[in-house]
Amino acid sequence: MPLYEFVCRDCQKEQEHLVRGNETPTCDSCGGVKLSKLLSVPAVAHLGGEAASPRPMGGGGGCGTGCGCH
């Protein structure tokens, strides 16, 4: 089940919903059904993981995870 971010076009509240198939979520605040999907940052970048601060390539330093790739 994908987790999507929405904004309600009636009350402007931003919220997240798990959406299955072609299910239509309703607003947590006003109960409206006029929700628009928001473009969101991938969770890894949002949480400050690897994607948020990529390491420079080259220099023989490896990937930095200790996997022994270099």
PyMOL Python script that loads the backbone (N, CA, C, O; Angstrom):
from pymol import cmd

cmd.read_pdbstr("""\
ATOM      1  N   MET A   1       0.841  -1.180   0.000  1.00  0.00           N
ATOM      2  CA  MET A   1       0.000   0.000   0.000  1.00  0.00           C
ATOM      3  C   MET A   1       0.886   1.244   0.000  1.00  0.00           C
ATOM      4  O   MET A   1       1.662   1.459   0.931  1.00  0.00           O
ATOM      5  N   PRO A   2       0.768   2.044  -1.027  1.00  0.00           N
ATOM      6  CA  PRO A   2       1.567   3.269  -1.059  1.00  0.00           C
ATOM      7  C   PRO A   2       1.005   4.343  -0.128  1.00  0.00           C
ATOM      8  O   PRO A   2      -0.205   4.469   0.056  1.00  0.00           O
ATOM      9  N   LEU A   3       1.916   5.099   0.443  1.00  0.00           N
ATOM     10  CA  LEU A   3       1.561   6.222   1.300  1.00  0.00           C
ATOM     11  C   LEU A   3       1.713   7.487   0.472  1.00  0.00           C
ATOM     12  O   LEU A   3       2.794   7.757  -0.050  1.00  0.00           O
ATOM     13  N   TYR A   4       0.651   8.261   0.345  1.00  0.00           N
ATOM     14  CA  TYR A   4       0.661   9.484  -0.446  1.00  0.00           C
ATOM     15  C   TYR A   4       0.369  10.683   0.431  1.00  0.00           C
ATOM     16  O   TYR A   4      -0.320  10.572   1.445  1.00  0.00           O
ATOM     17  N   GLU A   5       0.900  11.833   0.033  1.00  0.00           N
ATOM     18  CA  GLU A   5       0.597  13.094   0.700  1.00  0.00           C
ATOM     19  C   GLU A   5      -0.457  13.821  -0.126  1.00  0.00           C
ATOM     20  O   GLU A   5      -0.384  13.858  -1.355  1.00  0.00           O
ATOM     21  N   PHE A   6      -1.430  14.395   0.561  1.00  0.00           N
ATOM     22  CA  PHE A   6      -2.523  15.107  -0.085  1.00  0.00           C
ATOM     23  C   PHE A   6      -2.724  16.453   0.577  1.00  0.00           C
ATOM     24  O   PHE A   6      -2.294  16.675   1.709  1.00  0.00           O
ATOM     25  N   VAL A   7      -3.390  17.359  -0.148  1.00  0.00           N
ATOM     26  CA  VAL A   7      -3.891  18.601   0.450  1.00  0.00           C
ATOM     27  C   VAL A   7      -5.374  18.661   0.099  1.00  0.00           C
ATOM     28  O   VAL A   7      -5.771  18.389  -1.034  1.00  0.00           O
ATOM     29  N   CYS A   8      -6.181  19.021   1.089  1.00  0.00           N
ATOM     30  CA  CYS A   8      -7.623  19.136   0.882  1.00  0.00           C
ATOM     31  C   CYS A   8      -7.906  20.483   0.212  1.00  0.00           C
ATOM     32  O   CYS A   8      -7.452  21.524   0.685  1.00  0.00           O
ATOM     33  N   ARG A   9      -8.649  20.455  -0.877  1.00  0.00           N
ATOM     34  CA  ARG A   9      -8.963  21.704  -1.584  1.00  0.00           C
ATOM     35  C   ARG A   9     -10.065  22.496  -0.880  1.00  0.00           C
ATOM     36  O   ARG A   9     -10.298  23.657  -1.215  1.00  0.00           O
ATOM     37  N   ASP A  10     -10.740  21.885   0.088  1.00  0.00           N
ATOM     38  CA  ASP A  10     -11.773  22.603   0.836  1.00  0.00           C
ATOM     39  C   ASP A  10     -11.185  23.345   2.036  1.00  0.00           C
ATOM     40  O   ASP A  10     -11.451  24.533   2.218  1.00  0.00           O
ATOM     41  N   CYS A  11     -10.384  22.650   2.860  1.00  0.00           N
ATOM     42  CA  CYS A  11      -9.875  23.271   4.091  1.00  0.00           C
ATOM     43  C   CYS A  11      -8.361  23.516   4.070  1.00  0.00           C
ATOM     44  O   CYS A  11      -7.817  24.080   5.020  1.00  0.00           O
ATOM     45  N   GLN A  12      -7.673  23.095   2.993  1.00  0.00           N
ATOM     46  CA  GLN A  12      -6.227  23.314   2.807  1.00  0.00           C
ATOM     47  C   GLN A  12      -5.337  22.545   3.771  1.00  0.00           C
ATOM     48  O   GLN A  12      -4.149  22.851   3.873  1.00  0.00           O
ATOM     49  N   LYS A  13      -5.872  21.556   4.482  1.00  0.00           N
ATOM     50  CA  LYS A  13      -5.058  20.758   5.409  1.00  0.00           C
ATOM     51  C   LYS A  13      -4.248  19.729   4.630  1.00  0.00           C
ATOM     52  O   LYS A  13      -4.782  19.025   3.773  1.00  0.00           O
ATOM     53  N   GLU A  14      -2.940  19.645   4.937  1.00  0.00           N
ATOM     54  CA  GLU A  14      -2.085  18.617   4.343  1.00  0.00           C
ATOM     55  C   GLU A  14      -2.142  17.381   5.225  1.00  0.00           C
ATOM     56  O   GLU A  14      -2.199  17.479   6.451  1.00  0.00           O
ATOM     57  N   GLN A  15      -2.126  16.211   4.583  1.00  0.00           N
ATOM     58  CA  GLN A  15      -2.252  14.954   5.314  1.00  0.00           C
ATOM     59  C   GLN A  15      -1.695  13.800   4.487  1.00  0.00           C
ATOM     60  O   GLN A  15      -1.464  13.940   3.286  1.00  0.00           O
ATOM     61  N   GLU A  16      -1.483  12.665   5.136  1.00  0.00           N
ATOM     62  CA  GLU A  16      -0.997  11.457   4.466  1.00  0.00           C
ATOM     63  C   GLU A  16      -2.075  10.387   4.549  1.00  0.00           C
ATOM     64  O   GLU A  16      -2.798  10.279   5.540  1.00  0.00           O
ATOM     65  N   HIS A  17      -2.165   9.595   3.478  1.00  0.00           N
ATOM     66  CA  HIS A  17      -3.131   8.486   3.442  1.00  0.00           C
ATOM     67  C   HIS A  17      -2.504   7.283   2.767  1.00  0.00           C
ATOM     68  O   HIS A  17      -1.774   7.423   1.786  1.00  0.00           O
ATOM     69  N   LEU A  18      -2.790   6.096   3.293  1.00  0.00           N
ATOM     70  CA  LEU A  18      -2.466   4.851   2.612  1.00  0.00           C
ATOM     71  C   LEU A  18      -3.576   4.608   1.603  1.00  0.00           C
ATOM     72  O   LEU A  18      -4.752   4.593   1.966  1.00  0.00           O
ATOM     73  N   VAL A  19      -3.214   4.419   0.345  1.00  0.00           N
ATOM     74  CA  VAL A  19      -4.225   4.275  -0.696  1.00  0.00           C
ATOM     75  C   VAL A  19      -4.083   2.912  -1.372  1.00  0.00           C
ATOM     76  O   VAL A  19      -2.998   2.551  -1.826  1.00  0.00           O
ATOM     77  N   ARG A  20      -5.164   2.169  -1.436  1.00  0.00           N
ATOM     78  CA  ARG A  20      -5.195   0.861  -2.097  1.00  0.00           C
ATOM     79  C   ARG A  20      -5.977   0.975  -3.396  1.00  0.00           C
ATOM     80  O   ARG A  20      -7.106   1.466  -3.406  1.00  0.00           O
ATOM     81  N   GLY A  21      -5.378   0.523  -4.489  1.00  0.00           N
ATOM     82  CA  GLY A  21      -6.063   0.518  -5.778  1.00  0.00           C
ATOM     83  C   GLY A  21      -6.560   1.896  -6.169  1.00  0.00           C
ATOM     84  O   GLY A  21      -5.809   2.871  -6.154  1.00  0.00           O
ATOM     85  N   ASN A  22      -7.843   1.964  -6.520  1.00  0.00           N
ATOM     86  CA  ASN A  22      -8.414   3.257  -6.915  1.00  0.00           C
ATOM     87  C   ASN A  22      -9.309   3.831  -5.809  1.00  0.00           C
ATOM     88  O   ASN A  22     -10.286   4.528  -6.085  1.00  0.00           O
ATOM     89  N   GLU A  23      -8.961   3.527  -4.569  1.00  0.00           N
ATOM     90  CA  GLU A  23      -9.655   4.040  -3.389  1.00  0.00           C
ATOM     91  C   GLU A  23      -9.537   5.570  -3.341  1.00  0.00           C
ATOM     92  O   GLU A  23      -8.489   6.120  -3.676  1.00  0.00           O
ATOM     93  N   THR A  24     -10.598   6.249  -2.929  1.00  0.00           N
ATOM     94  CA  THR A  24     -10.576   7.704  -2.800  1.00  0.00           C
ATOM     95  C   THR A  24     -10.551   8.075  -1.315  1.00  0.00           C
ATOM     96  O   THR A  24     -11.524   7.830  -0.602  1.00  0.00           O
ATOM     97  N   PRO A  25      -9.433   8.671  -0.840  1.00  0.00           N
ATOM     98  CA  PRO A  25      -9.361   9.051   0.575  1.00  0.00           C
ATOM     99  C   PRO A  25     -10.232  10.272   0.874  1.00  0.00           C
ATOM    100  O   PRO A  25     -10.592  11.032  -0.026  1.00  0.00           O
ATOM    101  N   THR A  26     -10.559  10.442   2.147  1.00  0.00           N
ATOM    102  CA  THR A  26     -11.306  11.621   2.577  1.00  0.00           C
ATOM    103  C   THR A  26     -10.449  12.427   3.547  1.00  0.00           C
ATOM    104  O   THR A  26      -9.552  11.886   4.193  1.00  0.00           O
ATOM    105  N   CYS A  27     -10.730  13.714   3.643  1.00  0.00           N
ATOM    106  CA  CYS A  27      -9.976  14.621   4.501  1.00  0.00           C
ATOM    107  C   CYS A  27     -10.190  14.271   5.968  1.00  0.00           C
ATOM    108  O   CYS A  27     -11.316  14.044   6.412  1.00  0.00           O
ATOM    109  N   ASP A  28      -9.084  14.234   6.711  1.00  0.00           N
ATOM    110  CA  ASP A  28      -9.150  13.951   8.150  1.00  0.00           C
ATOM    111  C   ASP A  28      -9.845  15.069   8.918  1.00  0.00           C
ATOM    112  O   ASP A  28     -10.444  14.822   9.965  1.00  0.00           O
ATOM    113  N   SER A  29      -9.772  16.303   8.404  1.00  0.00           N
ATOM    114  CA  SER A  29     -10.327  17.460   9.114  1.00  0.00           C
ATOM    115  C   SER A  29     -11.800  17.710   8.818  1.00  0.00           C
ATOM    116  O   SER A  29     -12.627  17.785   9.727  1.00  0.00           O
ATOM    117  N   CYS A  30     -12.116  17.840   7.514  1.00  0.00           N
ATOM    118  CA  CYS A  30     -13.475  18.258   7.158  1.00  0.00           C
ATOM    119  C   CYS A  30     -14.305  17.157   6.508  1.00  0.00           C
ATOM    120  O   CYS A  30     -15.501  17.340   6.282  1.00  0.00           O
ATOM    121  N   GLY A  31     -13.684  16.014   6.205  1.00  0.00           N
ATOM    122  CA  GLY A  31     -14.416  14.916   5.584  1.00  0.00           C
ATOM    123  C   GLY A  31     -14.611  15.082   4.085  1.00  0.00           C
ATOM    124  O   GLY A  31     -15.289  14.271   3.454  1.00  0.00           O
ATOM    125  N   GLY A  32     -14.020  16.131   3.508  1.00  0.00           N
ATOM    126  CA  GLY A  32     -14.151  16.380   2.072  1.00  0.00           C
ATOM    127  C   GLY A  32     -13.450  15.326   1.232  1.00  0.00           C
ATOM    128  O   GLY A  32     -12.566  14.613   1.708  1.00  0.00           O
ATOM    129  N   VAL A  33     -13.862  15.243  -0.028  1.00  0.00           N
ATOM    130  CA  VAL A  33     -13.259  14.274  -0.942  1.00  0.00           C
ATOM    131  C   VAL A  33     -12.439  14.946  -2.034  1.00  0.00           C
ATOM    132  O   VAL A  33     -11.912  14.270  -2.917  1.00  0.00           O
ATOM    133  N   LYS A  34     -12.328  16.263  -1.983  1.00  0.00           N
ATOM    134  CA  LYS A  34     -11.551  16.988  -2.994  1.00  0.00           C
ATOM    135  C   LYS A  34     -10.101  17.098  -2.537  1.00  0.00           C
ATOM    136  O   LYS A  34      -9.654  18.159  -2.102  1.00  0.00           O
ATOM    137  N   LEU A  35      -9.370  15.981  -2.640  1.00  0.00           N
ATOM    138  CA  LEU A  35      -7.972  15.954  -2.235  1.00  0.00           C
ATOM    139  C   LEU A  35      -7.089  15.935  -3.468  1.00  0.00           C
ATOM    140  O   LEU A  35      -7.392  15.254  -4.448  1.00  0.00           O
ATOM    141  N   SER A  36      -6.001  16.680  -3.417  1.00  0.00           N
ATOM    142  CA  SER A  36      -5.015  16.694  -4.490  1.00  0.00           C
ATOM    143  C   SER A  36      -3.728  16.083  -3.982  1.00  0.00           C
ATOM    144  O   SER A  36      -3.268  16.412  -2.889  1.00  0.00           O
ATOM    145  N   LYS A  37      -3.133  15.179  -4.784  1.00  0.00           N
ATOM    146  CA  LYS A  37      -1.857  14.570  -4.411  1.00  0.00           C
ATOM    147  C   LYS A  37      -0.764  15.616  -4.471  1.00  0.00           C
ATOM    148  O   LYS A  37      -0.726  16.443  -5.382  1.00  0.00           O
ATOM    149  N   LEU A  38       0.120  15.573  -3.495  1.00  0.00           N
ATOM    150  CA  LEU A  38       1.273  16.471  -3.469  1.00  0.00           C
ATOM    151  C   LEU A  38       2.501  15.720  -3.960  1.00  0.00           C
ATOM    152  O   LEU A  38       2.608  14.506  -3.789  1.00  0.00           O
ATOM    153  N   LEU A  39       3.408  16.438  -4.557  1.00  0.00           N
ATOM    154  CA  LEU A  39       4.692  15.874  -4.924  1.00  0.00           C
ATOM    155  C   LEU A  39       5.527  15.852  -3.666  1.00  0.00           C
ATOM    156  O   LEU A  39       5.672  16.879  -3.003  1.00  0.00           O
ATOM    157  N   SER A  40       6.077  14.707  -3.326  1.00  0.00           N
ATOM    158  CA  SER A  40       6.819  14.628  -2.081  1.00  0.00           C
ATOM    159  C   SER A  40       8.241  14.156  -2.309  1.00  0.00           C
ATOM    160  O   SER A  40       8.551  13.537  -3.327  1.00  0.00           O
ATOM    161  N   VAL A  41       9.098  14.456  -1.349  1.00  0.00           N
ATOM    162  CA  VAL A  41      10.493  14.040  -1.368  1.00  0.00           C
ATOM    163  C   VAL A  41      10.542  12.586  -0.944  1.00  0.00           C
ATOM    164  O   VAL A  41       9.832  12.201  -0.015  1.00  0.00           O
ATOM    165  N   PRO A  42      11.362  11.755  -1.598  1.00  0.00           N
ATOM    166  CA  PRO A  42      11.466  10.363  -1.149  1.00  0.00           C
ATOM    167  C   PRO A  42      11.820  10.288   0.334  1.00  0.00           C
ATOM    168  O   PRO A  42      12.542  11.144   0.847  1.00  0.00           O
ATOM    169  N   ALA A  43      11.321   9.284   1.008  1.00  0.00           N
ATOM    170  CA  ALA A  43      11.484   9.156   2.453  1.00  0.00           C
ATOM    171  C   ALA A  43      12.941   9.165   2.881  1.00  0.00           C
ATOM    172  O   ALA A  43      13.260   9.732   3.926  1.00  0.00           O
ATOM    173  N   VAL A  44      13.829   8.561   2.116  1.00  0.00           N
ATOM    174  CA  VAL A  44      15.241   8.516   2.500  1.00  0.00           C
ATOM    175  C   VAL A  44      15.812   9.922   2.582  1.00  0.00           C
ATOM    176  O   VAL A  44      16.495  10.255   3.551  1.00  0.00           O
ATOM    177  N   ALA A  45      15.542  10.751   1.584  1.00  0.00           N
ATOM    178  CA  ALA A  45      16.045  12.125   1.588  1.00  0.00           C
ATOM    179  C   ALA A  45      15.366  12.933   2.685  1.00  0.00           C
ATOM    180  O   ALA A  45      16.006  13.751   3.345  1.00  0.00           O
ATOM    181  N   HIS A  46      14.080  12.707   2.879  1.00  0.00           N
ATOM    182  CA  HIS A  46      13.323  13.454   3.873  1.00  0.00           C
ATOM    183  C   HIS A  46      13.831  13.174   5.288  1.00  0.00           C
ATOM    184  O   HIS A  46      13.809  14.060   6.143  1.00  0.00           O
ATOM    185  N   LEU A  47      14.279  11.966   5.532  1.00  0.00           N
ATOM    186  CA  LEU A  47      14.743  11.584   6.858  1.00  0.00           C
ATOM    187  C   LEU A  47      16.232  11.825   7.057  1.00  0.00           C
ATOM    188  O   LEU A  47      16.774  11.499   8.113  1.00  0.00           O
ATOM    189  N   GLY A  48      16.907  12.396   6.048  1.00  0.00           N
ATOM    190  CA  GLY A  48      18.319  12.710   6.188  1.00  0.00           C
ATOM    191  C   GLY A  48      19.224  11.530   5.925  1.00  0.00           C
ATOM    192  O   GLY A  48      20.342  11.485   6.438  1.00  0.00           O
ATOM    193  N   GLY A  49      18.770  10.575   5.140  1.00  0.00           N
ATOM    194  CA  GLY A  49      19.575   9.400   4.832  1.00  0.00           C
ATOM    195  C   GLY A  49      20.563   9.657   3.715  1.00  0.00           C
ATOM    196  O   GLY A  49      20.897  10.804   3.419  1.00  0.00           O
ATOM    197  N   GLU A  50      21.026   8.593   3.103  1.00  0.00           N
ATOM    198  CA  GLU A  50      22.044   8.652   2.062  1.00  0.00           C
ATOM    199  C   GLU A  50      21.662   9.606   0.927  1.00  0.00           C
ATOM    200  O   GLU A  50      22.510  10.368   0.464  1.00  0.00           O
ATOM    201  N   ALA A  51      20.424   9.582   0.476  1.00  0.00           N
ATOM    202  CA  ALA A  51      20.025  10.404  -0.661  1.00  0.00           C
ATOM    203  C   ALA A  51      20.073  11.894  -0.338  1.00  0.00           C
ATOM    204  O   ALA A  51      20.199  12.716  -1.245  1.00  0.00           O
ATOM    205  N   ALA A  52      19.976  12.247   0.918  1.00  0.00           N
ATOM    206  CA  ALA A  52      19.987  13.660   1.297  1.00  0.00           C
ATOM    207  C   ALA A  52      21.386  14.253   1.209  1.00  0.00           C
ATOM    208  O   ALA A  52      21.531  15.448   0.951  1.00  0.00           O
ATOM    209  N   SER A  53      22.410  13.444   1.418  1.00  0.00           N
ATOM    210  CA  SER A  53      23.779  13.948   1.366  1.00  0.00           C
ATOM    211  C   SER A  53      24.666  12.935   0.649  1.00  0.00           C
ATOM    212  O   SER A  53      25.405  12.190   1.292  1.00  0.00           O
ATOM    213  N   PRO A  54      24.595  12.907  -0.695  1.00  0.00           N
ATOM    214  CA  PRO A  54      25.373  11.914  -1.435  1.00  0.00           C
ATOM    215  C   PRO A  54      26.870  12.120  -1.257  1.00  0.00           C
ATOM    216  O   PRO A  54      27.345  13.245  -1.100  1.00  0.00           O
ATOM    217  N   ARG A  55      27.599  11.015  -1.285  1.00  0.00           N
ATOM    218  CA  ARG A  55      29.057  11.076  -1.157  1.00  0.00           C
ATOM    219  C   ARG A  55      29.657  11.282  -2.538  1.00  0.00           C
ATOM    220  O   ARG A  55      29.122  10.782  -3.528  1.00  0.00           O
ATOM    221  N   PRO A  56      30.765  12.015  -2.615  1.00  0.00           N
ATOM    222  CA  PRO A  56      31.398  12.205  -3.912  1.00  0.00           C
ATOM    223  C   PRO A  56      31.940  10.885  -4.449  1.00  0.00           C
ATOM    224  O   PRO A  56      32.382  10.028  -3.684  1.00  0.00           O
ATOM    225  N   MET A  57      31.902  10.732  -5.772  1.00  0.00           N
ATOM    226  CA  MET A  57      32.406   9.525  -6.417  1.00  0.00           C
ATOM    227  C   MET A  57      33.905   9.635  -6.632  1.00  0.00           C
ATOM    228  O   MET A  57      34.452  10.736  -6.698  1.00  0.00           O
ATOM    229  N   GLY A  58      34.561   8.500  -6.740  1.00  0.00           N
ATOM    230  CA  GLY A  58      35.995   8.477  -7.058  1.00  0.00           C
ATOM    231  C   GLY A  58      36.840   8.686  -5.817  1.00  0.00           C
ATOM    232  O   GLY A  58      36.322   8.760  -4.702  1.00  0.00           O
ATOM    233  N   GLY A  59      38.160   8.780  -6.022  1.00  0.00           N
ATOM    234  CA  GLY A  59      39.063   9.027  -4.921  1.00  0.00           C
ATOM    235  C   GLY A  59      39.423   7.777  -4.153  1.00  0.00           C
ATOM    236  O   GLY A  59      40.179   7.858  -3.185  1.00  0.00           O
ATOM    237  N   GLY A  60      38.904   6.604  -4.552  1.00  0.00           N
ATOM    238  CA  GLY A  60      39.274   5.350  -3.904  1.00  0.00           C
ATOM    239  C   GLY A  60      38.713   5.181  -2.511  1.00  0.00           C
ATOM    240  O   GLY A  60      39.162   4.295  -1.783  1.00  0.00           O
ATOM    241  N   GLY A  61      37.745   5.998  -2.108  1.00  0.00           N
ATOM    242  CA  GLY A  61      37.227   5.914  -0.757  1.00  0.00           C
ATOM    243  C   GLY A  61      36.151   4.866  -0.567  1.00  0.00           C
ATOM    244  O   GLY A  61      35.725   4.632   0.564  1.00  0.00           O
ATOM    245  N   GLY A  62      35.698   4.227  -1.634  1.00  0.00           N
ATOM    246  CA  GLY A  62      34.625   3.264  -1.509  1.00  0.00           C
ATOM    247  C   GLY A  62      33.295   3.958  -1.296  1.00  0.00           C
ATOM    248  O   GLY A  62      33.200   5.181  -1.401  1.00  0.00           O
ATOM    249  N   CYS A  63      32.291   3.196  -1.002  1.00  0.00           N
ATOM    250  CA  CYS A  63      30.961   3.778  -0.842  1.00  0.00           C
ATOM    251  C   CYS A  63      30.733   4.318   0.568  1.00  0.00           C
ATOM    252  O   CYS A  63      29.750   5.019   0.809  1.00  0.00           O
ATOM    253  N   GLY A  64      31.623   4.002   1.492  1.00  0.00           N
ATOM    254  CA  GLY A  64      31.495   4.518   2.851  1.00  0.00           C
ATOM    255  C   GLY A  64      30.648   3.672   3.768  1.00  0.00           C
ATOM    256  O   GLY A  64      30.412   4.059   4.912  1.00  0.00           O
ATOM    257  N   THR A  65      30.178   2.517   3.298  1.00  0.00           N
ATOM    258  CA  THR A  65      29.321   1.690   4.139  1.00  0.00           C
ATOM    259  C   THR A  65      30.061   0.512   4.756  1.00  0.00           C
ATOM    260  O   THR A  65      29.477  -0.247   5.529  1.00  0.00           O
ATOM    261  N   GLY A  66      31.339   0.350   4.425  1.00  0.00           N
ATOM    262  CA  GLY A  66      32.090  -0.766   4.967  1.00  0.00           C
ATOM    263  C   GLY A  66      31.860  -2.068   4.226  1.00  0.00           C
ATOM    264  O   GLY A  66      32.163  -3.136   4.756  1.00  0.00           O
ATOM    265  N   CYS A  67      31.327  -2.004   3.004  1.00  0.00           N
ATOM    266  CA  CYS A  67      31.019  -3.232   2.275  1.00  0.00           C
ATOM    267  C   CYS A  67      32.240  -3.813   1.573  1.00  0.00           C
ATOM    268  O   CYS A  67      32.182  -4.943   1.086  1.00  0.00           O
ATOM    269  N   GLY A  68      33.342  -3.072   1.507  1.00  0.00           N
ATOM    270  CA  GLY A  68      34.557  -3.566   0.871  1.00  0.00           C
ATOM    271  C   GLY A  68      34.549  -3.454  -0.644  1.00  0.00           C
ATOM    272  O   GLY A  68      35.254  -4.203  -1.320  1.00  0.00           O
ATOM    273  N   CYS A  69      33.771  -2.539  -1.184  1.00  0.00           N
ATOM    274  CA  CYS A  69      33.672  -2.431  -2.638  1.00  0.00           C
ATOM    275  C   CYS A  69      34.915  -1.824  -3.277  1.00  0.00           C
ATOM    276  O   CYS A  69      35.046  -1.892  -4.499  1.00  0.00           O
ATOM    277  N   HIS A  70      35.823  -1.241  -2.525  1.00  0.00           N
ATOM    278  CA  HIS A  70      37.065  -0.665  -3.087  1.00  0.00           C
ATOM    279  C   HIS A  70      38.264  -1.115  -2.306  1.00  0.00           C
ATOM    280  O   HIS A  70      39.389  -0.735  -2.628  1.00  0.00           O
TER     281      HIS A  70
END
""", "prot")
cmd.dss("prot")
cmd.show_as("cartoon", "prot")
cmd.util.cbc("prot")
cmd.orient("prot")
